């Protein structure tokens, strides 16, 4: 029994160390991918700016959307018959 507990404890320690090592590898890969992405983005931006300068064009500013007018709230009818009439007038047929 004691050997079994020692073996189990050793396996647990080994698995922890293995997970820690895999985590370090994964973080290194993630960070290197992020650095490569930033470098690629910078390179493409420089190419785009160079092309725009050669063409004499500048990027257009996005159009500003006009605010939509606020919807007017309908006056709520005070009675059931008024509500039913509004529903029928609104195209609701139940």
PDB file of N, CA, C and O in Angstrom:
ATOM      1  N   UNK A   1       0.811  -1.181   0.000  1.00  0.00           N
ATOM      2  CA  UNK A   1       0.000   0.000   0.000  1.00  0.00           C
ATOM      3  C   UNK A   1       0.858   1.250   0.000  1.00  0.00           C
ATOM      4  O   UNK A   1       0.554   2.206  -0.713  1.00  0.00           O
ATOM      5  N   UNK A   2       1.904   1.260   0.770  1.00  0.00           N
ATOM      6  CA  UNK A   2       2.764   2.430   0.856  1.00  0.00           C
ATOM      7  C   UNK A   2       3.431   2.695  -0.491  1.00  0.00           C
ATOM      8  O   UNK A   2       3.584   3.843  -0.907  1.00  0.00           O
ATOM      9  N   UNK A   3       3.831   1.598  -1.174  1.00  0.00           N
ATOM     10  CA  UNK A   3       4.445   1.760  -2.496  1.00  0.00           C
ATOM     11  C   UNK A   3       3.443   2.359  -3.474  1.00  0.00           C
ATOM     12  O   UNK A   3       3.805   3.178  -4.318  1.00  0.00           O
ATOM     13  N   UNK A   4       2.194   1.952  -3.359  1.00  0.00           N
ATOM     14  CA  UNK A   4       1.145   2.447  -4.248  1.00  0.00           C
ATOM     15  C   UNK A   4       0.939   3.951  -4.044  1.00  0.00           C
ATOM     16  O   UNK A   4       0.776   4.694  -5.012  1.00  0.00           O
ATOM     17  N   UNK A   5       0.947   4.395  -2.786  1.00  0.00           N
ATOM     18  CA  UNK A   5       0.772   5.824  -2.489  1.00  0.00           C
ATOM     19  C   UNK A   5       1.966   6.633  -2.989  1.00  0.00           C
ATOM     20  O   UNK A   5       1.806   7.735  -3.513  1.00  0.00           O
ATOM     21  N   UNK A   6       3.174   6.069  -2.820  1.00  0.00           N
ATOM     22  CA  UNK A   6       4.371   6.765  -3.289  1.00  0.00           C
ATOM     23  C   UNK A   6       4.352   6.883  -4.816  1.00  0.00           C
ATOM     24  O   UNK A   6       4.693   7.927  -5.373  1.00  0.00           O
ATOM     25  N   UNK A   7       3.954   5.812  -5.472  1.00  0.00           N
ATOM     26  CA  UNK A   7       3.885   5.818  -6.932  1.00  0.00           C
ATOM     27  C   UNK A   7       2.842   6.825  -7.413  1.00  0.00           C
ATOM     28  O   UNK A   7       3.074   7.565  -8.369  1.00  0.00           O
ATOM     29  N   UNK A   8       1.709   6.844  -6.746  1.00  0.00           N
ATOM     30  CA  UNK A   8       0.643   7.782  -7.106  1.00  0.00           C
ATOM     31  C   UNK A   8       1.096   9.224  -6.901  1.00  0.00           C
ATOM     32  O   UNK A   8       0.828  10.086  -7.737  1.00  0.00           O
ATOM     33  N   UNK A   9       1.774   9.484  -5.801  1.00  0.00           N
ATOM     34  CA  UNK A   9       2.281  10.832  -5.528  1.00  0.00           C
ATOM     35  C   UNK A   9       3.324  11.245  -6.564  1.00  0.00           C
ATOM     36  O   UNK A   9       3.350  12.395  -7.001  1.00  0.00           O
ATOM     37  N   UNK A  10       4.176  10.311  -6.949  1.00  0.00           N
ATOM     38  CA  UNK A  10       5.195  10.600  -7.964  1.00  0.00           C
ATOM     39  C   UNK A  10       4.538  10.895  -9.312  1.00  0.00           C
ATOM     40  O   UNK A  10       4.970  11.790 -10.038  1.00  0.00           O
ATOM     41  N   UNK A  11       3.489  10.135  -9.641  1.00  0.00           N
ATOM     42  CA  UNK A  11       2.767  10.365 -10.897  1.00  0.00           C
ATOM     43  C   UNK A  11       2.104  11.746 -10.899  1.00  0.00           C
ATOM     44  O   UNK A  11       2.110  12.445 -11.912  1.00  0.00           O
ATOM     45  N   UNK A  12       1.546  12.120  -9.778  1.00  0.00           N
ATOM     46  CA  UNK A  12       0.888  13.425  -9.672  1.00  0.00           C
ATOM     47  C   UNK A  12       1.915  14.538  -9.862  1.00  0.00           C
ATOM     48  O   UNK A  12       1.666  15.503 -10.584  1.00  0.00           O
ATOM     49  N   UNK A  13       3.078  14.398  -9.206  1.00  0.00           N
ATOM     50  CA  UNK A  13       4.137  15.401  -9.347  1.00  0.00           C
ATOM     51  C   UNK A  13       4.611  15.483 -10.801  1.00  0.00           C
ATOM     52  O   UNK A  13       4.818  16.572 -11.336  1.00  0.00           O
ATOM     53  N   UNK A  14       4.778  14.336 -11.421  1.00  0.00           N
ATOM     54  CA  UNK A  14       5.233  14.297 -12.813  1.00  0.00           C
ATOM     55  C   UNK A  14       4.224  14.985 -13.730  1.00  0.00           C
ATOM     56  O   UNK A  14       4.604  15.758 -14.610  1.00  0.00           O
ATOM     57  N   UNK A  15       2.937  14.702 -13.522  1.00  0.00           N
ATOM     58  CA  UNK A  15       1.904  15.307 -14.352  1.00  0.00           C
ATOM     59  C   UNK A  15       1.857  16.826 -14.171  1.00  0.00           C
ATOM     60  O   UNK A  15       1.663  17.565 -15.136  1.00  0.00           O
ATOM     61  N   UNK A  16       2.036  17.285 -12.932  1.00  0.00           N
ATOM     62  CA  UNK A  16       2.064  18.726 -12.675  1.00  0.00           C
ATOM     63  C   UNK A  16       3.228  19.380 -13.403  1.00  0.00           C
ATOM     64  O   UNK A  16       3.066  20.428 -14.030  1.00  0.00           O
ATOM     65  N   UNK A  17       4.392  18.766 -13.321  1.00  0.00           N
ATOM     66  CA  UNK A  17       5.573  19.316 -13.986  1.00  0.00           C
ATOM     67  C   UNK A  17       5.380  19.318 -15.502  1.00  0.00           C
ATOM     68  O   UNK A  17       5.772  20.260 -16.191  1.00  0.00           O
ATOM     69  N   UNK A  18       4.775  18.255 -16.002  1.00  0.00           N
ATOM     70  CA  UNK A  18       4.534  18.142 -17.443  1.00  0.00           C
ATOM     71  C   UNK A  18       3.545  19.225 -17.906  1.00  0.00           C
ATOM     72  O   UNK A  18       3.754  19.846 -18.949  1.00  0.00           O
ATOM     73  N   UNK A  19       2.476  19.453 -17.141  1.00  0.00           N
ATOM     74  CA  UNK A  19       1.496  20.485 -17.491  1.00  0.00           C
ATOM     75  C   UNK A  19       2.130  21.868 -17.454  1.00  0.00           C
ATOM     76  O   UNK A  19       1.845  22.705 -18.310  1.00  0.00           O
ATOM     77  N   UNK A  20       2.988  22.114 -16.470  1.00  0.00           N
ATOM     78  CA  UNK A  20       3.657  23.411 -16.363  1.00  0.00           C
ATOM     79  C   UNK A  20       4.552  23.644 -17.582  1.00  0.00           C
ATOM     80  O   UNK A  20       4.587  24.746 -18.129  1.00  0.00           O
ATOM     81  N   UNK A  21       5.261  22.618 -17.997  1.00  0.00           N
ATOM     82  CA  UNK A  21       6.143  22.731 -19.159  1.00  0.00           C
ATOM     83  C   UNK A  21       5.331  22.963 -20.432  1.00  0.00           C
ATOM     84  O   UNK A  21       5.713  23.777 -21.274  1.00  0.00           O
ATOM     85  N   UNK A  22       4.224  22.260 -20.572  1.00  0.00           N
ATOM     86  CA  UNK A  22       3.363  22.436 -21.747  1.00  0.00           C
ATOM     87  C   UNK A  22       2.751  23.836 -21.751  1.00  0.00           C
ATOM     88  O   UNK A  22       2.587  24.446 -22.807  1.00  0.00           O
ATOM     89  N   UNK A  23       2.419  24.335 -20.575  1.00  0.00           N
ATOM     90  CA  UNK A  23       1.878  25.684 -20.470  1.00  0.00           C
ATOM     91  C   UNK A  23       2.901  26.731 -20.902  1.00  0.00           C
ATOM     92  O   UNK A  23       2.557  27.689 -21.595  1.00  0.00           O
ATOM     93  N   UNK A  24       4.138  26.552 -20.499  1.00  0.00           N
ATOM     94  CA  UNK A  24       5.198  27.486 -20.900  1.00  0.00           C
ATOM     95  C   UNK A  24       5.393  27.455 -22.414  1.00  0.00           C
ATOM     96  O   UNK A  24       5.573  28.498 -23.042  1.00  0.00           O
ATOM     97  N   UNK A  25       5.356  26.254 -22.997  1.00  0.00           N
ATOM     98  CA  UNK A  25       5.495  26.125 -24.447  1.00  0.00           C
ATOM     99  C   UNK A  25       4.339  26.822 -25.164  1.00  0.00           C
ATOM    100  O   UNK A  25       4.541  27.536 -26.147  1.00  0.00           O
ATOM    101  N   UNK A  26       3.139  26.605 -24.659  1.00  0.00           N
ATOM    102  CA  UNK A  26       1.958  27.197 -25.283  1.00  0.00           C
ATOM    103  C   UNK A  26       2.017  28.721 -25.215  1.00  0.00           C
ATOM    104  O   UNK A  26       1.680  29.396 -26.188  1.00  0.00           O
ATOM    105  N   UNK A  27       2.442  29.270 -24.074  1.00  0.00           N
ATOM    106  CA  UNK A  27       2.550  30.718 -23.948  1.00  0.00           C
ATOM    107  C   UNK A  27       3.607  31.272 -24.894  1.00  0.00           C
ATOM    108  O   UNK A  27       3.418  32.334 -25.487  1.00  0.00           O
ATOM    109  N   UNK A  28       4.702  30.567 -25.034  1.00  0.00           N
ATOM    110  CA  UNK A  28       5.764  31.026 -25.938  1.00  0.00           C
ATOM    111  C   UNK A  28       5.247  31.037 -27.379  1.00  0.00           C
ATOM    112  O   UNK A  28       5.512  31.980 -28.124  1.00  0.00           O
ATOM    113  N   UNK A  29       4.516  30.003 -27.769  1.00  0.00           N
ATOM    114  CA  UNK A  29       3.945  29.953 -29.116  1.00  0.00           C
ATOM    115  C   UNK A  29       2.932  31.073 -29.317  1.00  0.00           C
ATOM    116  O   UNK A  29       2.901  31.710 -30.370  1.00  0.00           O
ATOM    117  N   UNK A  30       2.113  31.309 -28.313  1.00  0.00           N
ATOM    118  CA  UNK A  30       1.095  32.363 -28.395  1.00  0.00           C
ATOM    119  C   UNK A  30       1.752  33.729 -28.558  1.00  0.00           C
ATOM    120  O   UNK A  30       1.343  34.530 -29.398  1.00  0.00           O
ATOM    121  N   UNK A  31       2.772  33.983 -27.746  1.00  0.00           N
ATOM    122  CA  UNK A  31       3.456  35.269 -27.806  1.00  0.00           C
ATOM    123  C   UNK A  31       4.180  35.456 -29.129  1.00  0.00           C
ATOM    124  O   UNK A  31       4.173  36.556 -29.683  1.00  0.00           O
ATOM    125  N   UNK A  32       4.802  34.408 -29.645  1.00  0.00           N
ATOM    126  CA  UNK A  32       5.499  34.541 -30.925  1.00  0.00           C
ATOM    127  C   UNK A  32       4.499  34.765 -32.062  1.00  0.00           C
ATOM    128  O   UNK A  32       4.795  35.500 -33.005  1.00  0.00           O
ATOM    129  N   UNK A  33       3.332  34.147 -31.985  1.00  0.00           N
ATOM    130  CA  UNK A  33       2.301  34.369 -32.999  1.00  0.00           C
ATOM    131  C   UNK A  33       1.790  35.804 -32.936  1.00  0.00           C
ATOM    132  O   UNK A  33       1.518  36.414 -33.970  1.00  0.00           O
ATOM    133  N   UNK A  34       1.659  36.343 -31.727  1.00  0.00           N
ATOM    134  CA  UNK A  34       1.196  37.720 -31.572  1.00  0.00           C
ATOM    135  C   UNK A  34       2.229  38.693 -32.130  1.00  0.00           C
ATOM    136  O   UNK A  34       1.861  39.673 -32.778  1.00  0.00           O
ATOM    137  N   UNK A  35       3.509  38.440 -31.890  1.00  0.00           N
ATOM    138  CA  UNK A  35       4.569  39.300 -32.420  1.00  0.00           C
ATOM    139  C   UNK A  35       4.563  39.245 -33.944  1.00  0.00           C
ATOM    140  O   UNK A  35       4.691  40.276 -34.605  1.00  0.00           O
ATOM    141  N   UNK A  36       4.414  38.046 -34.500  1.00  0.00           N
ATOM    142  CA  UNK A  36       4.384  37.902 -35.955  1.00  0.00           C
ATOM    143  C   UNK A  36       3.182  38.631 -36.555  1.00  0.00           C
ATOM    144  O   UNK A  36       3.298  39.250 -37.613  1.00  0.00           O
ATOM    145  N   UNK A  37       2.045  38.563 -35.896  1.00  0.00           N
ATOM    146  CA  UNK A  37       0.849  39.242 -36.381  1.00  0.00           C
ATOM    147  C   UNK A  37       1.044  40.756 -36.370  1.00  0.00           C
ATOM    148  O   UNK A  37       0.677  41.436 -37.329  1.00  0.00           O
ATOM    149  N   UNK A  38       1.619  41.284 -35.293  1.00  0.00           N
ATOM    150  CA  UNK A  38       1.871  42.730 -35.234  1.00  0.00           C
ATOM    151  C   UNK A  38       2.838  43.168 -36.329  1.00  0.00           C
ATOM    152  O   UNK A  38       2.639  44.211 -36.952  1.00  0.00           O
ATOM    153  N   UNK A  39       3.884  42.376 -36.567  1.00  0.00           N
ATOM    154  CA  UNK A  39       4.861  42.709 -37.609  1.00  0.00           C
ATOM    155  C   UNK A  39       4.196  42.693 -38.985  1.00  0.00           C
ATOM    156  O   UNK A  39       4.455  43.564 -39.816  1.00  0.00           O
ATOM    157  N   UNK A  40       3.347  41.707 -39.219  1.00  0.00           N
ATOM    158  CA  UNK A  40       2.647  41.602 -40.501  1.00  0.00           C
ATOM    159  C   UNK A  40       1.715  42.793 -40.686  1.00  0.00           C
ATOM    160  O   UNK A  40       1.635  43.362 -41.774  1.00  0.00           O
ATOM    161  N   UNK A  41       1.011  43.168 -39.623  1.00  0.00           N
ATOM    162  CA  UNK A  41       0.087  44.294 -39.697  1.00  0.00           C
ATOM    163  C   UNK A  41       0.840  45.586 -39.997  1.00  0.00           C
ATOM    164  O   UNK A  41       0.397  46.385 -40.822  1.00  0.00           O
ATOM    165  N   UNK A  42       1.975  45.792 -39.331  1.00  0.00           N
ATOM    166  CA  UNK A  42       2.782  46.984 -39.577  1.00  0.00           C
ATOM    167  C   UNK A  42       3.283  47.021 -41.017  1.00  0.00           C
ATOM    168  O   UNK A  42       3.276  48.074 -41.655  1.00  0.00           O
ATOM    169  N   UNK A  43       3.714  45.876 -41.523  1.00  0.00           N
ATOM    170  CA  UNK A  43       4.223  45.802 -42.893  1.00  0.00           C
ATOM    171  C   UNK A  43       3.121  46.131 -43.893  1.00  0.00           C
ATOM    172  O   UNK A  43       3.333  46.901 -44.829  1.00  0.00           O
ATOM    173  N   UNK A  44       1.937  45.541 -43.689  1.00  0.00           N
ATOM    174  CA  UNK A  44       0.830  45.790 -44.605  1.00  0.00           C
ATOM    175  C   UNK A  44       0.357  47.240 -44.539  1.00  0.00           C
ATOM    176  O   UNK A  44      -0.017  47.815 -45.561  1.00  0.00           O
ATOM    177  N   UNK A  45       0.370  47.833 -43.350  1.00  0.00           N
ATOM    178  CA  UNK A  45      -0.026  49.232 -43.213  1.00  0.00           C
ATOM    179  C   UNK A  45       0.956  50.121 -43.958  1.00  0.00           C
ATOM    180  O   UNK A  45       0.553  51.061 -44.643  1.00  0.00           O
ATOM    181  N   UNK A  46       2.256  49.823 -43.825  1.00  0.00           N
ATOM    182  CA  UNK A  46       3.265  50.609 -44.534  1.00  0.00           C
ATOM    183  C   UNK A  46       3.073  50.500 -46.034  1.00  0.00           C
ATOM    184  O   UNK A  46       3.183  51.497 -46.746  1.00  0.00           O
ATOM    185  N   UNK A  47       2.788  49.299 -46.523  1.00  0.00           N
ATOM    186  CA  UNK A  47       2.543  49.118 -47.959  1.00  0.00           C
ATOM    187  C   UNK A  47       1.317  49.896 -48.408  1.00  0.00           C
ATOM    188  O   UNK A  47       1.330  50.516 -49.472  1.00  0.00           O
ATOM    189  N   UNK A  48       0.259  49.869 -47.608  1.00  0.00           N
ATOM    190  CA  UNK A  48      -0.966  50.582 -47.967  1.00  0.00           C
ATOM    191  C   UNK A  48      -0.726  52.081 -48.010  1.00  0.00           C
ATOM    192  O   UNK A  48      -1.167  52.759 -48.938  1.00  0.00           O
ATOM    193  N   UNK A  49      -0.024  52.599 -47.001  1.00  0.00           N
ATOM    194  CA  UNK A  49       0.262  54.025 -46.972  1.00  0.00           C
ATOM    195  C   UNK A  49       1.159  54.438 -48.138  1.00  0.00           C
ATOM    196  O   UNK A  49       0.983  55.510 -48.718  1.00  0.00           O
ATOM    197  N   UNK A  50       2.113  53.587 -48.471  1.00  0.00           N
ATOM    198  CA  UNK A  50       2.996  53.861 -49.601  1.00  0.00           C
ATOM    199  C   UNK A  50       2.206  53.906 -50.902  1.00  0.00           C
ATOM    200  O   UNK A  50       2.418  54.784 -51.738  1.00  0.00           O
ATOM    201  N   UNK A  51       1.298  52.958 -51.065  1.00  0.00           N
ATOM    202  CA  UNK A  51       0.476  52.903 -52.273  1.00  0.00           C
ATOM    203  C   UNK A  51      -0.434  54.128 -52.351  1.00  0.00           C
ATOM    204  O   UNK A  51      -0.579  54.719 -53.421  1.00  0.00           O
ATOM    205  N   UNK A  52      -1.046  54.514 -51.237  1.00  0.00           N
ATOM    206  CA  UNK A  52      -1.925  55.677 -51.229  1.00  0.00           C
ATOM    207  C   UNK A  52      -1.147  56.945 -51.543  1.00  0.00           C
ATOM    208  O   UNK A  52      -1.651  57.830 -52.233  1.00  0.00           O
ATOM    209  N   UNK A  53       0.084  57.038 -51.037  1.00  0.00           N
ATOM    210  CA  UNK A  53       0.905  58.208 -51.327  1.00  0.00           C
ATOM    211  C   UNK A  53       1.264  58.256 -52.810  1.00  0.00           C
ATOM    212  O   UNK A  53       1.298  59.331 -53.409  1.00  0.00           O
ATOM    213  N   UNK A  54       1.531  57.093 -53.402  1.00  0.00           N
ATOM    214  CA  UNK A  54       1.873  57.044 -54.822  1.00  0.00           C
ATOM    215  C   UNK A  54       0.667  57.386 -55.687  1.00  0.00           C
ATOM    216  O   UNK A  54       0.810  58.047 -56.715  1.00  0.00           O
ATOM    217  N   UNK A  55      -0.509  56.946 -55.284  1.00  0.00           N
ATOM    218  CA  UNK A  55      -1.731  57.210 -56.051  1.00  0.00           C
ATOM    219  C   UNK A  55      -2.253  58.619 -55.809  1.00  0.00           C
ATOM    220  O   UNK A  55      -3.043  59.134 -56.600  1.00  0.00           O
ATOM    221  N   UNK A  56      -1.824  59.233 -54.741  1.00  0.00           N
ATOM    222  CA  UNK A  56      -2.301  60.558 -54.395  1.00  0.00           C
ATOM    223  C   UNK A  56      -3.682  60.532 -53.768  1.00  0.00           C
ATOM    224  O   UNK A  56      -4.383  61.543 -53.762  1.00  0.00           O
ATOM    225  N   UNK A  57      -4.067  59.407 -53.253  1.00  0.00           N
ATOM    226  CA  UNK A  57      -5.376  59.291 -52.615  1.00  0.00           C
ATOM    227  C   UNK A  57      -5.194  59.253 -51.113  1.00  0.00           C
ATOM    228  O   UNK A  57      -4.146  58.864 -50.598  1.00  0.00           O
ATOM    229  N   UNK A  58      -6.231  59.662 -50.437  1.00  0.00           N
ATOM    230  CA  UNK A  58      -6.254  59.561 -48.987  1.00  0.00           C
ATOM    231  C   UNK A  58      -7.476  58.756 -48.604  1.00  0.00           C
ATOM    232  O   UNK A  58      -8.491  58.807 -49.299  1.00  0.00           O
ATOM    233  N   UNK A  59      -7.402  58.030 -47.532  1.00  0.00           N
ATOM    234  CA  UNK A  59      -8.575  57.247 -47.139  1.00  0.00           C
ATOM    235  C   UNK A  59      -9.728  58.171 -46.768  1.00  0.00           C
ATOM    236  O   UNK A  59      -9.540  59.209 -46.133  1.00  0.00           O
ATOM    237  N   UNK A  60     -10.907  57.770 -47.176  1.00  0.00           N
ATOM    238  CA  UNK A  60     -12.096  58.560 -46.881  1.00  0.00           C
ATOM    239  C   UNK A  60     -12.515  58.362 -45.432  1.00  0.00           C
ATOM    240  O   UNK A  60     -12.420  57.270 -44.873  1.00  0.00           O
ATOM    241  N   UNK A  61     -12.975  59.443 -44.853  1.00  0.00           N
ATOM    242  CA  UNK A  61     -13.490  59.353 -43.491  1.00  0.00           C
ATOM    243  C   UNK A  61     -14.866  58.701 -43.556  1.00  0.00           C
ATOM    244  O   UNK A  61     -15.629  58.984 -44.480  1.00  0.00           O
ATOM    245  N   UNK A  62     -15.198  57.850 -42.616  1.00  0.00           N
ATOM    246  CA  UNK A  62     -16.510  57.223 -42.641  1.00  0.00           C
ATOM    247  C   UNK A  62     -17.607  58.271 -42.473  1.00  0.00           C
ATOM    248  O   UNK A  62     -17.469  59.230 -41.714  1.00  0.00           O
ATOM    249  N   UNK A  63     -18.689  58.059 -43.200  1.00  0.00           N
ATOM    250  CA  UNK A  63     -19.806  59.003 -43.135  1.00  0.00           C
ATOM    251  C   UNK A  63     -20.440  58.953 -41.751  1.00  0.00           C
ATOM    252  O   UNK A  63     -20.606  57.888 -41.155  1.00  0.00           O
ATOM    253  N   UNK A  64     -20.784  60.120 -41.267  1.00  0.00           N
ATOM    254  CA  UNK A  64     -21.414  60.201 -39.957  1.00  0.00           C
ATOM    255  C   UNK A  64     -22.899  59.905 -40.146  1.00  0.00           C
ATOM    256  O   UNK A  64     -23.569  60.549 -40.953  1.00  0.00           O
ATOM    257  N   UNK A  65     -23.400  58.947 -39.414  1.00  0.00           N
ATOM    258  CA  UNK A  65     -24.806  58.570 -39.520  1.00  0.00           C
ATOM    259  C   UNK A  65     -25.671  59.625 -38.853  1.00  0.00           C
ATOM    260  O   UNK A  65     -25.366  60.111 -37.764  1.00  0.00           O
ATOM    261  N   UNK A  66     -26.744  59.963 -39.522  1.00  0.00           N
ATOM    262  CA  UNK A  66     -27.669  60.932 -38.951  1.00  0.00           C
ATOM    263  C   UNK A  66     -28.476  60.252 -37.864  1.00  0.00           C
ATOM    264  O   UNK A  66     -28.904  59.109 -38.032  1.00  0.00           O
ATOM    265  N   UNK A  67     -28.687  60.928 -36.770  1.00  0.00           N
ATOM    266  CA  UNK A  67     -29.500  60.312 -35.715  1.00  0.00           C
ATOM    267  C   UNK A  67     -30.946  60.193 -36.187  1.00  0.00           C
ATOM    268  O   UNK A  67     -31.491  61.103 -36.812  1.00  0.00           O
ATOM    269  N   UNK A  68     -31.538  59.078 -35.882  1.00  0.00           N
ATOM    270  CA  UNK A  68     -32.923  58.845 -36.271  1.00  0.00           C
ATOM    271  C   UNK A  68     -33.849  59.646 -35.368  1.00  0.00           C
ATOM    272  O   UNK A  68     -33.597  59.785 -34.171  1.00  0.00           O
ATOM    273  N   UNK A  69     -34.919  60.171 -35.947  1.00  0.00           N
ATOM    274  CA  UNK A  69     -35.853  60.916 -35.105  1.00  0.00           C
ATOM    275  C   UNK A  69     -36.533  59.968 -34.113  1.00  0.00           C
ATOM    276  O   UNK A  69     -36.777  58.799 -34.410  1.00  0.00           O
ATOM    277  N   UNK A  70     -36.823  60.494 -32.957  1.00  0.00           N
ATOM    278  CA  UNK A  70     -37.453  59.682 -31.922  1.00  0.00           C
ATOM    279  C   UNK A  70     -38.876  59.339 -32.346  1.00  0.00           C
ATOM    280  O   UNK A  70     -39.585  60.170 -32.913  1.00  0.00           O
ATOM    281  N   UNK A  71     -39.276  58.124 -32.067  1.00  0.00           N
ATOM    282  CA  UNK A  71     -40.634  57.697 -32.392  1.00  0.00           C
ATOM    283  C   UNK A  71     -41.611  58.308 -31.408  1.00  0.00           C
ATOM    284  O   UNK A  71     -41.349  58.412 -30.210  1.00  0.00           O
ATOM    285  N   UNK A  72     -42.711  58.697 -31.941  1.00  0.00           N
ATOM    286  CA  UNK A  72     -43.741  59.261 -31.077  1.00  0.00           C
ATOM    287  C   UNK A  72     -44.559  58.115 -30.489  1.00  0.00           C
ATOM    288  O   UNK A  72     -44.986  57.207 -31.201  1.00  0.00           O
ATOM    289  N   UNK A  73     -44.761  58.175 -29.210  1.00  0.00           N
ATOM    290  CA  UNK A  73     -45.530  57.136 -28.535  1.00  0.00           C
ATOM    291  C   UNK A  73     -47.016  57.381 -28.779  1.00  0.00           C
ATOM    292  O   UNK A  73     -47.513  58.504 -28.689  1.00  0.00           O
ATOM    293  N   UNK A  74     -47.704  56.282 -29.091  1.00  0.00           N
ATOM    294  CA  UNK A  74     -49.157  56.380 -29.275  1.00  0.00           C
ATOM    295  C   UNK A  74     -49.822  56.553 -27.918  1.00  0.00           C
ATOM    296  O   UNK A  74     -49.367  56.024 -26.903  1.00  0.00           O
ATOM    297  N   UNK A  75     -50.886  57.292 -27.933  1.00  0.00           N
ATOM    298  CA  UNK A  75     -51.669  57.428 -26.707  1.00  0.00           C
ATOM    299  C   UNK A  75     -52.406  56.111 -26.488  1.00  0.00           C
ATOM    300  O   UNK A  75     -53.041  55.592 -27.406  1.00  0.00           O
ATOM    301  N   UNK A  76     -52.323  55.583 -25.296  1.00  0.00           N
ATOM    302  CA  UNK A  76     -52.972  54.313 -25.006  1.00  0.00           C
ATOM    303  C   UNK A  76     -54.445  54.547 -24.722  1.00  0.00           C
ATOM    304  O   UNK A  76     -54.796  55.440 -23.951  1.00  0.00           O
ATOM    305  N   UNK A  77     -55.314  53.748 -25.341  1.00  0.00           N
ATOM    306  CA  UNK A  77     -56.742  53.896 -25.074  1.00  0.00           C
ATOM    307  C   UNK A  77     -57.066  53.503 -23.636  1.00  0.00           C
ATOM    308  O   UNK A  77     -56.418  52.639 -23.046  1.00  0.00           O
ATOM    309  N   UNK A  78     -58.053  54.141 -23.109  1.00  0.00           N
ATOM    310  CA  UNK A  78     -58.408  53.920 -21.724  1.00  0.00           C
ATOM    311  C   UNK A  78     -59.329  52.722 -21.536  1.00  0.00           C
ATOM    312  O   UNK A  78     -59.428  52.193 -20.429  1.00  0.00           O
ATOM    313  N   UNK A  79     -60.005  52.283 -22.597  1.00  0.00           N
ATOM    314  CA  UNK A  79     -60.981  51.212 -22.428  1.00  0.00           C
ATOM    315  C   UNK A  79     -60.613  50.006 -23.290  1.00  0.00           C
ATOM    316  O   UNK A  79     -59.778  50.100 -24.190  1.00  0.00           O
ATOM    317  N   UNK A  80     -61.247  48.881 -22.998  1.00  0.00           N
ATOM    318  CA  UNK A  80     -61.025  47.654 -23.751  1.00  0.00           C
ATOM    319  C   UNK A  80     -61.497  47.818 -25.185  1.00  0.00           C
ATOM    320  O   UNK A  80     -60.821  47.376 -26.114  1.00  0.00           O
ATOM    321  N   UNK A  81     -62.641  48.444 -25.376  1.00  0.00           N
ATOM    322  CA  UNK A  81     -63.151  48.614 -26.736  1.00  0.00           C
ATOM    323  C   UNK A  81     -62.213  49.504 -27.560  1.00  0.00           C
ATOM    324  O   UNK A  81     -62.021  49.266 -28.752  1.00  0.00           O
ATOM    325  N   UNK A  82     -61.635  50.521 -26.932  1.00  0.00           N
ATOM    326  CA  UNK A  82     -60.683  51.372 -27.630  1.00  0.00           C
ATOM    327  C   UNK A  82     -59.426  50.600 -27.999  1.00  0.00           C
ATOM    328  O   UNK A  82     -58.897  50.765 -29.098  1.00  0.00           O
ATOM    329  N   UNK A  83     -58.949  49.767 -27.101  1.00  0.00           N
ATOM    330  CA  UNK A  83     -57.778  48.946 -27.380  1.00  0.00           C
ATOM    331  C   UNK A  83     -58.049  47.986 -28.524  1.00  0.00           C
ATOM    332  O   UNK A  83     -57.205  47.821 -29.405  1.00  0.00           O
ATOM    333  N   UNK A  84     -59.229  47.344 -28.526  1.00  0.00           N
ATOM    334  CA  UNK A  84     -59.587  46.408 -29.591  1.00  0.00           C
ATOM    335  C   UNK A  84     -59.679  47.125 -30.935  1.00  0.00           C
ATOM    336  O   UNK A  84     -59.289  46.566 -31.961  1.00  0.00           O
ATOM    337  N   UNK A  85     -60.187  48.349 -30.940  1.00  0.00           N
ATOM    338  CA  UNK A  85     -60.292  49.130 -32.169  1.00  0.00           C
ATOM    339  C   UNK A  85     -58.887  49.453 -32.685  1.00  0.00           C
ATOM    340  O   UNK A  85     -58.631  49.344 -33.884  1.00  0.00           O
ATOM    341  N   UNK A  86     -57.981  49.847 -31.799  1.00  0.00           N
ATOM    342  CA  UNK A  86     -56.612  50.126 -32.195  1.00  0.00           C
ATOM    343  C   UNK A  86     -55.925  48.889 -32.767  1.00  0.00           C
ATOM    344  O   UNK A  86     -55.168  48.989 -33.732  1.00  0.00           O
ATOM    345  N   UNK A  87     -56.185  47.737 -32.180  1.00  0.00           N
ATOM    346  CA  UNK A  87     -55.596  46.510 -32.691  1.00  0.00           C
ATOM    347  C   UNK A  87     -56.113  46.204 -34.087  1.00  0.00           C
ATOM    348  O   UNK A  87     -55.334  45.834 -34.966  1.00  0.00           O
ATOM    349  N   UNK A  88     -57.399  46.351 -34.303  1.00  0.00           N
ATOM    350  CA  UNK A  88     -57.998  46.097 -35.612  1.00  0.00           C
ATOM    351  C   UNK A  88     -57.483  47.114 -36.644  1.00  0.00           C
ATOM    352  O   UNK A  88     -57.213  46.751 -37.789  1.00  0.00           O
ATOM    353  N   UNK A  89     -57.348  48.370 -36.244  1.00  0.00           N
ATOM    354  CA  UNK A  89     -56.861  49.414 -37.153  1.00  0.00           C
ATOM    355  C   UNK A  89     -55.392  49.174 -37.498  1.00  0.00           C
ATOM    356  O   UNK A  89     -54.937  49.538 -38.582  1.00  0.00           O
ATOM    357  N   UNK A  90     -54.676  48.577 -36.600  1.00  0.00           N
ATOM    358  CA  UNK A  90     -53.263  48.316 -36.808  1.00  0.00           C
ATOM    359  C   UNK A  90     -53.008  47.069 -37.641  1.00  0.00           C
ATOM    360  O   UNK A  90     -51.852  46.701 -37.851  1.00  0.00           O
ATOM    361  N   UNK A  91     -54.054  46.412 -38.119  1.00  0.00           N
ATOM    362  CA  UNK A  91     -53.888  45.229 -38.944  1.00  0.00           C
ATOM    363  C   UNK A  91     -53.835  43.941 -38.183  1.00  0.00           C
ATOM    364  O   UNK A  91     -53.467  42.908 -38.740  1.00  0.00           O
ATOM    365  N   UNK A  92     -54.185  43.972 -36.951  1.00  0.00           N
ATOM    366  CA  UNK A  92     -54.164  42.782 -36.132  1.00  0.00           C
ATOM    367  C   UNK A  92     -55.540  42.149 -36.127  1.00  0.00           C
ATOM    368  O   UNK A  92     -56.508  42.758 -35.672  1.00  0.00           O
ATOM    369  N   UNK A  93     -55.631  40.948 -36.624  1.00  0.00           N
ATOM    370  CA  UNK A  93     -56.931  40.268 -36.702  1.00  0.00           C
ATOM    371  C   UNK A  93     -56.878  39.000 -35.868  1.00  0.00           C
ATOM    372  O   UNK A  93     -56.290  38.002 -36.286  1.00  0.00           O
ATOM    373  N   UNK A  94     -57.463  39.033 -34.740  1.00  0.00           N
ATOM    374  CA  UNK A  94     -57.503  37.848 -33.882  1.00  0.00           C
ATOM    375  C   UNK A  94     -58.912  37.412 -33.690  1.00  0.00           C
ATOM    376  O   UNK A  94     -59.164  36.428 -32.996  1.00  0.00           O
TER     377      UNK A  94
END
